[in-house]
Amino acid sequence: MPTRLEGKVALVTGASRGIGRSTALALAREGANVIVNYVSSTAAAEEVVKEIGSDHAIAIRADVSKGADIEMLVQQTVQRFGKIDILVLNAGLLWQTGDLTSITPSDFDNLFAVNVRGPLFTVQKAVPHIPDGGRILLFSSSLTVASMITPNYLLYTATKGAIEQMTRVLAKDLGRRGITVNTISPGPIGTDAYFVGKTEQMVQLQSNLAPAGRLGKPEEVANVIAFLASDESQWINGQNVRINGGMTIG
């Protein structure tokens, strides 16, 4: 029985773990061929490919903060599968940089290189290979909502604000070709990376922000992405889709 992404090609950045991993698996279950991009753990990326099946997935190591790596990533994707129907820009850094007095130029450069420049130029290089009706999904965060803003995340939220504006402009620009561009804004998700450096009390505090009293799961984000990657979502464009279990309303 055909699935809704049968014959599609999906490039997922930061796909070796966490939300990216769950997204790669969800898109594959819907029939897509998947490029599992990663920057550090070859073993983790190859494990995702193994789970999908090597006929329908490849792992490509590339640092999306570097222009040459972006070009290589897109080139190898097109060489293998001929096109990019779905582009999921999940790779990113989440740093607490301290308050205003603690921020350094290096902090700024590193965060904006990965979280803003990387997605922008990946889209730029990929768009010539995205057929009409393609899907582009960028990542922001529920931390950009007024009620969730935290001073220690000044630079991080600034990068995500840039992504949200980029999404709106690209949606207008690429919408003429039927390509939709949307932002995914998860709340706290229980990935391995999330728990690093957090006490049990901190985790419980954030869990209690949701009416259900728990953290989100990576697959809950991935399932929304799979829908937004499908033809069924064609009338959703330029939107910021918050996936946070009601931690923020409105």
C-alpha positions as CSV (number, residue, x, y, z in Angstrom):
1,M,0.0,0.0,0.0
2,P,1.5,3.3,-1.1
3,T,2.5,5.7,1.7
4,R,2.1,9.5,1.5
5,L,5.8,10.2,0.9
6,E,6.4,7.4,-1.6
7,G,9.1,8.4,-4.1
8,K,10.0,11.6,-2.2
9,V,13.6,12.5,-1.1
10,A,14.1,14.0,2.3
11,L,17.3,15.7,3.5
12,V,17.3,16.0,7.3
13,T,20.2,17.9,9.0
14,G,21.3,16.9,12.5
15,A,19.6,13.5,11.9
16,S,21.8,11.2,14.0
17,R,20.0,11.7,17.3
18,G,17.1,13.3,19.1
19,I,14.4,15.0,17.1
20,G,16.4,14.7,13.9
21,R,16.7,11.0,14.3
22,S,13.0,10.5,15.0
23,T,12.2,12.7,12.0
24,A,14.4,10.7,9.6
25,L,12.7,7.5,10.8
26,A,9.2,9.0,10.5
27,L,9.8,10.2,7.0
28,A,11.2,6.8,6.0
29,R,8.1,5.1,7.4
30,E,6.0,7.3,5.1
31,G,8.0,6.1,2.1
32,A,10.7,8.7,1.7
33,N,14.3,8.2,0.8
34,V,16.3,9.9,3.5
35,I,19.6,11.6,3.8
36,V,20.9,11.4,7.4
37,N,23.1,14.4,7.9
38,Y,25.4,14.4,10.9
39,V,28.5,16.2,12.1
40,S,30.0,14.0,14.9
41,S,28.9,10.4,15.5
42,T,29.3,8.3,12.4
43,A,28.1,5.2,14.4
44,A,24.9,6.9,15.4
45,A,24.2,8.1,11.8
46,E,24.9,4.6,10.4
47,E,22.5,3.1,13.0
48,V,19.7,5.3,11.7
49,V,20.5,4.3,8.1
50,K,20.5,0.6,9.2
51,E,17.1,1.0,10.8
52,I,15.7,2.6,7.6
53,G,17.5,0.3,5.2
54,S,20.5,1.2,3.1
55,D,18.5,1.1,-0.2
56,H,16.5,4.1,1.1
57,A,18.9,6.0,3.2
58,I,22.5,7.3,3.3
59,A,24.5,9.1,5.9
60,I,26.5,12.2,4.9
61,R,28.8,14.0,7.3
62,A,28.7,17.8,6.9
63,D,29.0,20.8,9.1
64,V,26.2,23.1,8.0
65,S,28.0,26.2,9.4
66,K,30.6,25.7,6.6
67,G,29.8,26.7,3.0
68,A,31.9,24.0,1.4
69,D,30.2,21.3,3.5
70,I,26.8,22.6,2.6
71,E,27.7,22.4,-1.1
72,M,29.0,18.9,-0.7
73,L,25.9,17.8,1.2
74,V,23.6,19.0,-1.5
75,Q,25.7,17.7,-4.3
76,Q,26.0,14.2,-2.8
77,T,22.3,14.1,-2.1
78,V,21.4,15.0,-5.7
79,Q,24.0,12.5,-7.1
80,R,22.4,9.7,-5.1
81,F,18.7,10.5,-5.4
82,G,18.4,13.2,-8.1
83,K,16.4,15.8,-6.2
84,I,15.4,17.1,-2.8
85,D,11.6,17.1,-2.2
86,I,11.8,17.7,1.6
87,L,14.4,19.8,3.4
88,V,14.3,19.6,7.2
89,L,16.8,22.0,8.8
90,N,17.0,20.5,12.3
91,A,20.8,21.0,13.0
92,G,21.3,23.7,15.6
93,L,23.0,24.7,18.8
94,L,21.2,25.4,22.1
95,W,23.5,27.4,24.4
96,Q,23.0,29.4,27.6
97,T,25.4,32.3,27.0
98,G,24.7,34.0,30.3
99,D,23.3,37.6,30.6
100,L,24.2,40.5,28.4
101,T,27.5,41.1,30.1
102,S,28.7,37.5,29.6
103,I,28.2,37.3,25.8
104,T,31.4,37.2,23.7
105,P,31.8,37.9,19.9
106,S,32.8,34.2,19.6
107,D,29.5,33.1,21.2
108,F,27.7,35.3,18.7
109,D,29.6,34.1,15.7
110,N,29.3,30.4,16.6
111,L,25.6,30.5,17.3
112,F,24.6,32.5,14.3
113,A,26.9,30.4,12.0
114,V,25.0,27.2,12.9
115,N,21.5,28.4,13.7
116,V,21.1,31.1,11.0
117,R,23.8,31.1,8.3
118,G,23.6,27.3,8.1
119,P,19.9,27.1,7.3
120,L,19.9,30.1,5.0
121,F,22.7,28.8,2.8
122,T,21.5,25.2,2.9
123,V,18.1,26.5,1.5
124,Q,19.9,28.6,-1.1
125,K,22.0,25.6,-2.4
126,A,19.1,23.1,-2.2
127,V,16.3,25.2,-3.8
128,P,17.5,24.6,-7.4
129,H,17.1,20.9,-6.8
130,I,13.7,21.2,-5.0
131,P,10.8,20.4,-7.5
132,D,7.7,22.6,-7.5
133,G,5.5,21.6,-4.6
134,G,8.5,20.8,-2.3
135,R,8.6,21.3,1.5
136,I,11.1,23.2,3.6
137,L,10.9,23.0,7.4
138,L,13.1,25.1,9.6
139,F,13.4,25.0,13.4
140,S,12.7,27.7,16.0
141,S,11.8,27.2,19.7
142,S,9.0,27.8,22.1
143,L,11.6,29.9,24.0
144,T,10.8,32.8,21.6
145,V,7.3,33.1,23.0
146,A,7.1,36.1,25.4
147,S,6.1,34.1,28.4
148,M,9.0,31.7,28.0
149,I,11.9,34.2,27.3
150,T,14.9,33.7,29.6
151,P,17.8,36.2,29.8
152,N,20.5,33.5,29.7
153,Y,19.2,32.5,26.2
154,L,19.5,36.0,24.7
155,L,21.7,34.9,21.7
156,Y,19.8,31.6,21.2
157,T,16.4,33.3,21.0
158,A,17.9,35.9,18.7
159,T,18.9,33.2,16.2
160,K,15.5,31.7,16.4
161,G,13.8,35.0,15.8
162,A,15.9,35.3,12.7
163,I,14.7,31.9,11.5
164,E,11.0,32.8,12.1
165,Q,11.4,36.0,9.9
166,M,13.3,34.0,7.3
167,T,10.5,31.5,7.1
168,R,7.9,34.3,6.4
169,V,10.0,35.8,3.6
170,L,10.9,32.5,2.0
171,A,7.3,31.4,2.1
172,K,6.3,34.4,0.1
173,D,9.2,34.0,-2.3
174,L,9.1,30.2,-2.9
175,G,5.3,29.9,-2.6
176,R,5.1,30.9,-6.3
177,R,6.5,27.5,-7.1
178,G,4.2,25.7,-4.7
179,I,7.0,25.2,-2.2
180,T,5.9,25.7,1.3
181,V,8.2,26.9,4.1
182,N,7.2,26.5,7.7
183,T,8.9,26.7,11.1
184,I,8.7,24.0,13.8
185,S,8.9,25.4,17.4
186,P,9.2,22.5,19.9
187,G,8.9,23.1,23.6
188,P,11.1,21.0,26.0
189,I,11.6,17.6,24.4
190,G,13.0,14.6,26.3
191,T,16.1,13.9,24.2
192,D,19.5,12.9,25.5
193,A,20.8,16.4,24.8
194,Y,17.9,18.0,26.8
195,F,18.9,16.3,30.0
196,V,22.6,17.3,29.9
197,G,23.3,19.7,32.7
198,K,19.8,19.7,34.2
199,T,18.9,18.7,37.7
200,E,15.8,16.6,38.4
201,Q,14.2,19.7,39.9
202,M,14.7,21.7,36.7
203,V,13.3,18.9,34.6
204,Q,10.2,18.6,36.8
205,L,9.7,22.4,36.7
206,Q,9.7,22.5,32.9
207,S,7.5,19.4,32.7
208,N,4.9,21.1,34.9
209,L,4.6,24.0,32.4
210,A,2.6,21.7,30.2
211,P,-1.0,20.8,31.2
212,A,-0.2,17.1,30.8
213,G,2.7,17.5,33.3
214,R,5.4,16.0,31.1
215,L,8.1,16.7,28.5
216,G,7.4,16.2,24.8
217,K,8.7,13.1,23.0
218,P,10.9,13.3,19.8
219,E,8.4,11.2,17.9
220,E,5.6,13.7,18.7
221,V,7.6,16.4,16.9
222,A,8.5,14.0,14.0
223,N,4.9,13.1,13.4
224,V,4.0,16.7,12.8
225,I,6.9,17.1,10.5
226,A,5.8,14.1,8.5
227,F,2.4,15.7,8.0
228,L,3.9,19.0,7.0
229,A,6.2,17.2,4.6
230,S,3.2,15.7,2.8
231,D,1.0,16.9,0.0
232,E,-1.9,17.1,2.6
233,S,-0.2,20.2,4.1
234,Q,-0.1,22.2,0.9
235,W,-2.3,25.1,2.3
236,I,0.0,25.6,5.3
237,N,2.7,28.0,4.4
238,G,4.7,30.6,6.3
239,Q,3.6,29.4,9.7
240,N,5.3,28.9,13.0
241,V,3.9,25.6,14.3
242,R,4.4,25.3,18.1
243,I,4.6,21.7,19.5
244,N,4.7,22.1,23.2
245,G,1.7,20.4,24.7
246,G,0.1,23.7,25.6
247,M,3.0,25.2,27.5
248,T,2.3,28.4,25.6
249,I,-1.2,29.3,24.4
250,G,-1.9,31.8,21.6
